[in-house]
């Protein structure tokens, strides 16, 4: 029964009476797929052509541009670092080992995501001797030492409260603090007057500066917003003509240099966008008090999207948004990569300035994003004179707060995120699990009006004031944060602590120059191989060989497009798999053409020989490719990343080669004139 069913299927596929109309339909589909593949493969060159045409016609002809999709290059082609860590599981019960190693992987992945590298790969394996290894592949990273330092951190996150008797200041102490602040301001104004009147800045800095370091430092709008704001339009070498008040005290600021900020790990120039958003949350979303279901929230934001435009977006955000920025019309100010959750970030950095995004879903709900502007991130080298002001934590410079450890640690924290209060200042939102929520509620109830300390590795990273008892596991940390400080705090909180200690046991670094040489060598090998194969096919099979070469061209275009669309990470081994799959595609065409020769030797006409050749070649092609696909599956499931990349590209190539041989080649030959495929042409006397 099974054999008869297969024969029936083959008869339908290869029946000689297939109409020319249907063949042409399939050919049109093949042409459209090929053009689409070319559009994906050569998107960058298409955009360059659009720009050239626009320039040649003085912008009269302006074709739409496409989103050019780059190839996703692996470590050995792009350069970067391959790190192998050994996890110490000696203190972990056997039944908890899998959970612990997964926790290590998750923490390392969160830390790696901060580097901004493309498609990092973090995997865990268990060796034959029972040890657990974590392998991190960071393609494109420049500062490997800093990455190793970051990955290997093992912070202990703790929440502490002040010991009794130190929680508050007397009225007399408060008045003393205010008087000292006024005195510091008068002194700072006196120094500023001397600078403006022509005094030597360096000499005055040496005499009056109370900072621990007098060296110039680099600041950005996120790390020091007050300072960056005043020097943004300041001429290099000039001093700002007013005092700058910061949490540490009053500063007289001088701009010494400015430059475009680059990513410390990848070396790429950084950008920031000015954006607003409108959030509609639903019951299951994080930090949401709305009574809307998910479907109701989607329908609501869909209706808002229809009427939203840049002119009324702020008004709509004030009226409908459930986010903390609603009172400001959804304004988020200038944001950089890493400030927002990934779906939000991916959208806002890709969309054009002056546009409103499609509906974006994050863990907080549904967003509409209005991108107002985009610019390069600048950083400024400033030299400043600091006149310190006192604070309630250290009124006289001698009083020290004594902290008491609580039971609340980082293991109870589910997530942390940056938010903005009504005045536009950044704050940090925390979400605890049920047990952590109960502990946090108890701590905040005991410390209303006092400080709670958040410690990493025994060092305080934040000591916010508690304004009220906080139930429900949701908390907001307020303080004198800059955006960068809030971002750093969120990053550290979300990273958490590694469940078990890890040790770096292997490190391999590949330079970008070596990677480019590998790409060039692979491309040259592939081009030479394709030329030799084409010459072989044409020399042996003549015009049918030319048709097969055209089919192989379609095959190559489609495979490369699939690599781009699916973001397949290409490594040297992956390129080898692709080149090997070309051989599989050629093999299928050779089997078909040899079968065609056999049919001609039996004195069959083209109309009968062609479908019979495909029918008889199919079992060999099928069995050979299925066995290869089984091997690819085994390699993908049970081997390391390099071999897995080889298996993935080979498997995709084999599948596309089946389509190219049994659909593309067949239809090309069916449409070819019979005189092109006769015995003499194909080399049979």
C-alpha positions in Angstrom: 0.0 0.0 0.0 2.8 2.4 0.9 4.6 1.7 -2.3 1.5 2.2 -4.4 0.8 5.5 -2.6 4.3 6.7 -3.3 3.9 5.8 -7.0 0.7 7.7 -7.1 2.3 10.8 -5.6 5.2 10.6 -8.0 2.9 10.2 -11.0 1.1 13.4 -9.9 4.4 15.2 -9.6 6.1 14.0 -12.7 3.2 13.3 -15.0 4.1 14.2 -18.6 0.8 15.9 -19.3 1.6 18.7 -16.8 0.2 21.8 -18.5 2.4 24.6 -19.7 0.1 27.1 -17.8 0.9 25.4 -14.5 4.6 25.3 -15.2 4.5 29.0 -16.0 2.8 29.7 -12.7 5.5 27.8 -10.8 8.1 29.7 -12.8 6.6 33.0 -11.8 6.7 31.9 -8.2 10.3 30.9 -8.6 11.2 34.3 -10.2 9.4 36.2 -7.4 11.2 34.2 -4.7 14.5 34.8 -6.5 13.9 38.5 -6.7 12.9 38.6 -3.1 16.0 36.8 -2.2 18.2 39.2 -4.2 16.4 42.1 -2.5 17.4 40.6 0.9 20.9 39.6 -0.1 21.8 42.9 -1.7 19.7 45.4 0.3 22.7 47.5 1.1 23.6 47.8 -2.6 20.0 48.6 -3.5 20.0 51.5 -1.0 23.2 52.7 -2.5 21.7 52.6 -5.9 18.6 54.5 -4.7 20.9 57.2 -3.3 22.9 57.4 -6.5 19.7 57.7 -8.6 18.3 60.4 -6.3 21.6 62.4 -6.7 21.7 62.0 -10.4 18.1 63.3 -10.8 18.4 66.1 -8.2 16.0 64.2 -5.8 13.3 64.1 -8.5 13.3 60.3 -8.5 13.2 58.9 -4.9 12.6 55.2 -4.7 11.7 53.7 -1.3 14.6 52.2 0.7 14.7 48.8 2.3 15.9 47.8 5.8 19.3 46.2 4.9 19.7 43.0 6.8 23.4 42.2 7.6 24.8 38.7 7.9 25.2 37.6 11.5 28.9 36.7 11.8 30.2 34.4 14.4 33.2 34.8 16.7 35.8 33.4 14.3 34.7 35.8 11.4 33.8 38.9 13.4 36.5 38.7 16.1 35.8 38.6 19.8 36.3 36.3 22.8 35.5 32.6 23.6 35.5 32.1 27.4 35.0 28.9 29.3 34.2 28.8 33.0 34.1 26.0 35.4 31.2 26.1 38.0 32.0 24.9 41.5 29.1 22.7 42.5 30.7 21.2 45.6 28.2 22.9 47.9 25.1 22.2 45.8 22.9 19.1 46.5 22.8 16.7 43.5 19.1 17.3 42.9 19.6 21.1 42.6 22.6 21.1 40.2 20.6 21.6 37.0 18.7 24.5 38.6 22.0 26.1 39.9 23.8 25.9 36.6 20.8 27.3 34.8 20.8 30.2 37.3 24.5 30.8 36.5 23.8 30.8 32.8 20.9 33.3 33.2 23.0 35.7 35.4 26.0 35.6 32.9 23.6 36.2 30.0 22.1 39.3 31.7 25.6 40.6 32.3 26.8 39.9 28.7 23.7 41.7 27.3 25.1 44.9 28.8 28.2 44.7 26.5 26.1 45.4 23.4 27.7 42.6 21.4 25.7 41.0 18.6 24.0 37.6 19.3 26.1 36.4 22.3 26.1 32.7 22.9 26.0 31.4 26.4 25.8 27.6 26.8 26.3 25.0 29.6 27.6 21.5 29.3 28.3 18.7 31.7 31.7 17.0 31.2 32.3 13.2 31.4 33.9 13.7 34.9 30.7 15.4 36.2 31.9 19.0 36.1 29.8 21.8 34.7 31.1 24.3 32.2 29.7 27.6 30.9 30.9 28.7 27.5 30.4 32.3 26.5 31.1 33.5 22.9 31.2 37.3 22.6 31.5 38.2 18.9 32.8 41.8 18.2 33.9 42.6 21.8 37.0 44.7 22.1 37.7 45.0 25.8 38.0 41.3 26.8 39.6 41.9 30.2 36.7 44.2 31.2 34.2 41.6 30.0 35.9 38.9 32.1 35.8 41.1 35.1 32.1 41.8 34.6 31.1 38.2 34.0 33.1 36.9 37.0 31.5 39.3 39.6 29.8 37.5 42.4 27.9 40.2 44.2 26.0 39.6 47.5 22.9 41.7 47.4 21.5 42.7 50.9 18.9 45.1 52.3 19.9 46.7 55.6 18.3 49.1 58.1 19.8 51.6 60.4 20.4 50.7 64.0 18.1 52.2 66.6 19.1 55.6 67.9 20.5 56.9 64.6 17.4 57.3 62.5 16.7 61.0 62.8 18.3 64.5 63.3 17.3 67.0 65.8 15.9 70.4 64.8 19.2 72.0 65.9 21.1 69.7 63.7 18.9 70.4 60.7 19.4 74.2 61.2 23.1 73.6 61.4 23.1 71.7 58.1 21.2 74.6 56.4 23.6 77.1 57.7 26.6 75.1 56.4 25.0 74.8 53.0 24.5 78.6 52.8 28.1 79.1 53.9 29.3 76.6 51.1 27.3 78.5 48.5 28.7 81.9 49.5 32.3 80.4 49.3 31.6 78.9 45.9 30.2 82.2 44.6 33.3 84.0 45.8 35.6 81.5 44.0 33.4 81.7 40.8 33.8 85.5 40.9 37.6 85.2 41.0 37.6 82.8 38.0 35.3 85.1 35.9 37.4 88.1 36.7 40.4 86.5 35.2 41.9 84.4 38.1 44.0 81.3 37.2 41.6 78.3 37.3 44.3 75.8 38.1 45.6 77.8 41.0 42.2 78.4 42.4 41.4 74.7 42.0 44.5 73.8 43.9 43.5 76.2 46.7 39.8 75.6 47.1 38.8 72.3 45.4 37.5 69.7 48.0 37.2 66.8 45.6 39.2 63.7 46.2 40.7 64.0 42.7 41.6 67.2 40.8 42.1 65.4 37.4 39.7 66.3 34.6 37.0 63.7 34.1 34.6 62.6 31.3 30.9 63.1 31.9 27.7 62.5 29.8 24.1 63.6 30.1 23.4 60.3 31.9 26.3 60.2 34.3 26.2 63.9 35.4 23.0 65.5 33.9 23.5 68.8 35.7 27.1 69.3 34.5 26.4 68.0 30.9 23.5 70.4 30.5 25.6 73.5 31.3 28.6 72.5 29.2 26.6 71.3 26.1 26.7 74.7 24.5 29.9 75.9 26.2 33.0 76.8 24.2 36.0 74.6 24.8 38.3 76.1 27.4 35.5 78.3 28.9 34.1 78.3 32.4 30.3 78.3 33.0 29.2 81.6 34.4 27.1 80.2 37.2 27.3 77.6 40.0 26.2 74.0 39.3 24.5 72.4 42.3 25.1 68.7 42.5 24.4 66.2 45.3 28.0 66.5 46.5 28.0 70.3 46.6 28.5 73.4 44.4 30.8 73.2 41.4 32.5 75.7 39.2 32.8 73.9 35.8 35.2 74.4 33.0 34.9 72.5 29.6 38.3 71.2 28.4 37.3 68.8 25.6 34.3 67.1 24.0 33.9 64.0 21.7 31.5 61.3 20.5 31.0 58.6 23.1 31.8 55.0 21.9 30.7 51.7 23.4 33.5 50.5 25.7 33.1 46.9 24.6 32.5 47.2 20.8 34.1 50.5 20.0 31.0 51.7 18.1 29.7 55.2 18.3 26.7 55.5 20.6 23.4 57.2 19.8 20.5 58.4 21.9 17.0 59.2 21.0 14.4 61.6 22.4 11.1 59.8 22.8 7.7 59.8 24.4 5.5 56.8 24.9 1.9 55.9 25.7 1.4 52.8 27.8 -1.8 50.8 28.2 -1.2 48.1 30.7 -3.4 45.1 31.5 -4.1 42.9 34.6 -1.3 40.4 33.9 1.3 43.0 33.1 4.1 44.0 35.5 3.5 47.0 37.8 -0.1 47.4 36.5 -3.1 48.4 38.6 -5.5 48.5 35.6 -8.6 46.4 35.5 -8.3 45.9 31.7 -7.9 42.4 30.3 -5.2 41.9 27.7 -7.6 41.9 24.8 -9.3 45.1 26.1 -6.0 46.8 26.5 -5.0 45.9 22.9 -8.2 47.1 21.5 -7.9 50.4 23.4 -4.4 51.2 22.2 -5.4 50.1 18.7 -8.1 52.7 18.8 -5.7 55.4 20.1 -3.2 54.5 17.4 -5.7 55.4 14.7 -6.1 59.0 16.0 -2.5 59.5 17.2 -0.2 61.9 15.4 2.9 63.9 16.5 0.8 66.9 17.2 -1.7 65.3 19.6 0.5 62.5 21.1 1.4 64.4 24.3 -2.3 65.1 24.9 -3.3 61.5 24.3 -0.5 60.3 26.6 -1.7 62.5 29.4 -5.3 61.3 28.9 -4.8 57.6 28.4 -1.3 56.4 29.4 -1.0 54.2 32.5 2.8 54.8 32.7 4.5 57.0 35.3 5.4 59.5 32.6 1.8 60.2 31.8 1.8 63.5 33.7 4.6 64.7 31.4 2.8 63.7 28.2 4.7 60.4 28.1 8.0 62.3 27.7 11.0 60.0 28.5 13.7 62.6 27.6 16.9 61.3 25.9 17.4 57.6 26.2 20.2 55.3 25.3 20.5 51.6 24.6 20.1 49.7 27.8 17.8 52.2 29.4 14.6 50.5 28.3 13.4 46.9 27.9 14.6 45.2 24.7 11.3 45.2 22.6 10.9 48.9 23.4 14.6 49.6 22.7 14.7 47.7 19.4 11.7 49.6 18.1 12.7 53.1 19.1 16.2 52.9 17.7 15.0 51.4 14.4 12.1 53.8 13.6 12.5 57.1 11.9 12.5 60.4 13.8 9.2 62.2 13.8 7.2 58.9 13.5 4.9 57.0 15.9 5.6 53.3 16.2 3.4 50.3 15.6 2.0 48.7 18.8 4.9 47.3 20.9 4.3 44.8 23.6 6.6 44.5 26.7 6.2 43.0 30.1 4.6 46.3 31.2 1.8 46.3 28.6 1.2 47.8 25.1 3.2 50.9 24.0 3.0 53.5 21.3 6.3 55.2 20.9 6.8 58.7 19.4 10.4 59.2 18.4 11.1 62.9 18.3 14.8 63.0 17.5 18.1 61.1 17.4 21.7 62.3 18.0 25.1 61.0 18.7 26.0 60.7 22.4 28.5 63.3 23.4 30.8 63.1 26.4 32.6 66.1 27.9 35.9 66.4 29.7 35.4 68.9 32.5 37.6 70.3 35.1 35.8 71.6 38.2 36.2 73.1 41.6 34.0 71.5 44.2 32.8 73.2 47.4 31.2 70.5 49.4 27.8 70.8 51.2 26.9 68.7 54.3 24.1 66.1 54.3 22.0 64.3 56.9 24.1 61.1 56.6 27.3 62.8 57.6 26.5 66.1 59.2 29.9 66.9 60.6 32.1 64.6 58.6 32.6 62.3 61.5 29.2 60.7 62.2 28.9 57.2 60.7 25.7 55.3 60.1 25.6 51.8 61.7 23.7 49.3 59.6 21.8 46.2 60.7 21.4 43.2 58.3 17.9 42.0 57.5 16.7 38.7 56.0 15.9 40.4 52.7 18.5 39.6 50.0 18.7 39.6 46.2 17.2 36.1 45.9 13.8 37.5 46.6 14.0 40.1 43.9 12.1 39.3 40.6 13.0 42.4 38.6 14.1 46.1 38.7 13.5 48.9 36.2 14.0 52.6 35.7 11.0 54.9 36.0 10.5 58.6 36.2 8.7 60.5 38.9 6.3 63.5 38.4 9.2 65.9 38.4 11.1 64.0 35.7 13.7 62.5 38.0 14.7 58.9 37.5 13.9 56.3 40.2 14.2 52.6 40.5 11.2 50.3 40.7 11.5 46.9 42.4 9.3 43.8 42.2 9.8 41.1 44.8 8.3 37.6 44.9 5.7 36.8 47.6 8.2 36.0 50.4 10.3 39.0 49.5 7.2 41.2 49.5 6.3 40.3 53.0 9.9 40.9 54.3 10.1 44.3 52.5 6.7 45.3 53.9 8.0 44.6 57.4 11.2 46.5 56.9 9.5 49.6 55.4 7.0 49.6 58.2 9.8 49.7 60.8 11.7 52.4 59.0 9.1 55.0 57.9 11.0 58.4 57.7 14.4 56.7 57.9 16.8 55.1 55.5 17.1 51.6 54.2 20.5 50.6 52.8 20.9 48.4 49.6 24.4 46.8 49.7 26.4 44.9 47.0 29.4 43.0 48.3 29.1 44.9 51.6 29.2 48.3 50.0 26.1 50.6 49.9 24.9 51.4 46.4 21.8 53.3 47.6 20.4 54.5 50.9 16.9 55.7 50.0 14.4 57.2 52.4 11.3 55.2 53.2 8.2 57.4 52.9 5.6 54.8 53.8 4.9 51.2 54.4 5.1 49.4 51.1 2.9 46.3 50.7 2.4 44.1 47.6 6.0 43.5 46.7 6.4 46.7 44.7 8.7 49.4 45.8 10.3 52.6 44.4 13.8 53.7 45.3 14.0 57.5 45.2 17.1 59.6 45.6 19.5 62.0 43.9 20.0 59.6 41.0 21.3 60.7 37.6 19.8 58.6 34.8 23.1 56.7 34.5 23.2 56.0 38.2 19.6 54.7 38.1 20.5 52.6 35.1 23.6 51.1 36.8 21.6 50.3 39.9 18.9 48.5 37.9 21.5 46.6 36.0 23.2 45.5 39.2 19.9 44.5 40.9 18.8 42.5 37.9 22.1 40.8 37.5 21.8 39.4 41.1 24.4 37.1 42.5 25.8 34.0 40.9 24.3 30.9 42.5 27.7 29.2 42.6 31.3 30.4 42.2 32.8 30.2 38.7 36.4 30.1 37.5 37.8 31.0 34.1 39.6 28.0 32.7 40.0 28.9 29.1 40.2 32.1 27.0 40.5 32.5 23.3 40.6 35.8 21.5 40.2 36.3 17.8 41.1 39.7 16.3 38.8 41.3 13.7 41.6 41.4 11.1 42.0 37.6 11.3 38.2 37.2 11.0 38.1 39.4 7.9 40.9 37.3 6.3 38.9 34.2 7.0 35.8 35.7 5.3 37.9 36.7 2.3 39.5 33.3 2.0 36.1 31.6 2.3 34.5 33.8 -0.3 37.4 33.2 -2.7 37.1 29.4 -2.2 33.4 29.5 -2.7 33.6 31.6 -5.9 36.4 29.4 -7.4 34.4 26.3 -6.5 31.2 27.6 -8.1 33.0 28.6 -11.3 34.6 25.2 -11.5 31.3 23.4 -10.9 29.6 25.6 -13.5 32.3 24.8 -16.1 32.1 21.1 -15.3 28.3 21.0 -15.7 28.3 22.9 -18.9 31.2 20.9 -20.4 29.6 17.5 -19.6 25.8 18.3 -20.1 25.9 21.4 -22.3 22.6 23.2 -22.5 21.0 21.1 -19.7 24.1 21.9 -17.7 23.5 25.6 -18.3 19.9 25.2 -17.0 21.3 23.4 -13.9 23.8 26.2 -13.3 20.9 28.7 -13.4 19.0 26.5 -10.9 22.1 26.5 -8.6 22.2 30.3 -8.9 18.6 30.5 -7.6 19.6 28.0 -4.9 22.5 30.2 -3.7 20.4 33.4 -3.6 17.6 31.7 -1.6 20.0 30.1 0.9 21.8 33.3 1.7 18.5 35.1 2.1 17.4 32.5 4.6 20.6 32.9 6.5 19.9 36.7 6.8 16.2 36.4 7.6 16.6 33.7 10.3 19.7 35.5 11.7 21.8 32.3 11.3 25.2 32.9 12.9 27.8 32.2 10.3 31.1 30.8 11.4 33.9 29.2 9.4 32.4 25.8 10.0 29.0 27.2 8.9 30.5 28.5 5.7 32.0 25.0 5.1 28.5 23.6 5.6 27.1 26.0 3.0 29.8 25.2 0.5 29.3 21.4 1.1 25.5 21.9 0.5 26.3 23.3 -2.9 27.9 19.9 -3.7 24.7 18.2 -2.6 22.7 20.5 -4.9 25.0 19.7 -7.8 24.8 16.0 -7.0 21.0 16.1 -7.3 21.2 17.8 -10.7 23.9 15.3 -11.9 21.6 12.4 -10.9 18.7 13.9 -12.9 20.8 14.6 -16.0 22.3 11.1 -15.9 18.8 9.6 -15.7 17.8 11.8 -18.7 20.7 10.3 -20.6 19.6 6.8 -19.9 16.1 7.6 -21.1 17.5 9.0 -24.3 19.5 5.8 -24.8 16.2 4.0 -24.7 15.1 6.1 -27.7 12.5 8.1 -25.8 11.4 11.5 -26.9 12.0 14.6 -24.8 8.4 14.7 -23.7 8.5 11.2 -22.3 12.2 11.2 -21.2 12.1 14.3 -19.0 9.4 13.3 -16.5 10.7 9.8 -16.4 14.2 11.0 -15.6 12.9 13.1 -12.6 10.8 10.2 -11.4 13.7 7.7 -11.5 16.2 10.1 -9.9 13.9 11.1 -7.0 14.4 7.9 -4.8 18.2 8.4 -4.9 18.0 12.1 -4.2 15.5 11.6 -1.5 17.4 8.9 0.4 20.7 10.7 0.1 19.4 14.0 1.4 17.3 12.4 4.2 20.4 10.6 5.5 22.3 13.9 5.5 19.5 15.7 7.3 19.4 13.0 10.0 23.2 13.5 10.5 22.6 17.3 10.7 20.0 16.8 13.3 22.3 14.7 15.4 25.1 17.2 15.1 22.8 20.1 16.1 21.5 18.3 19.2 24.6 16.8 20.6 27.7 18.8 19.6 29.3 22.2 20.4 28.5 25.5 18.7 31.1 25.3 15.9 29.9 21.9 14.7 26.3 22.9 15.3 26.8 25.9 13.0 28.1 23.5 10.3 25.1 21.3 10.7 22.5 24.2 10.6 23.9 25.7 7.4 24.3 22.2 5.8 20.7 21.3 6.7 19.2 24.5 5.3 21.3 24.1 2.2 20.1 20.5 1.7 16.4 21.5 2.1 16.8 24.3 -0.4 18.7 22.1 -2.8 15.8 19.7 -2.9 13.5 22.6 -3.9 16.1 23.8 -6.5 16.5 20.4 -8.1 12.9 19.1 -8.1 11.1 22.3 -8.7 13.4 24.9 -10.2 15.5 22.7 -12.5 12.4 20.6 -13.5 10.4 23.7 -14.5 13.3 25.3 -16.4 13.7 22.1 -18.4 9.9 21.8 -19.0 9.8 25.3 -20.5 13.0 24.8 -22.6 12.4 24.1 -26.3 12.7 20.4 -27.0 15.5 20.9 -29.5 17.7 22.2 -26.6 17.4 18.8 -24.8 17.8 16.3 -27.7 20.3 13.5 -27.9 22.9 15.4 -29.8 22.9 18.4 -27.5 23.2 16.3 -24.4 26.1 14.3 -26.0 24.4 10.9 -27.0 24.9 9.6 -30.5 
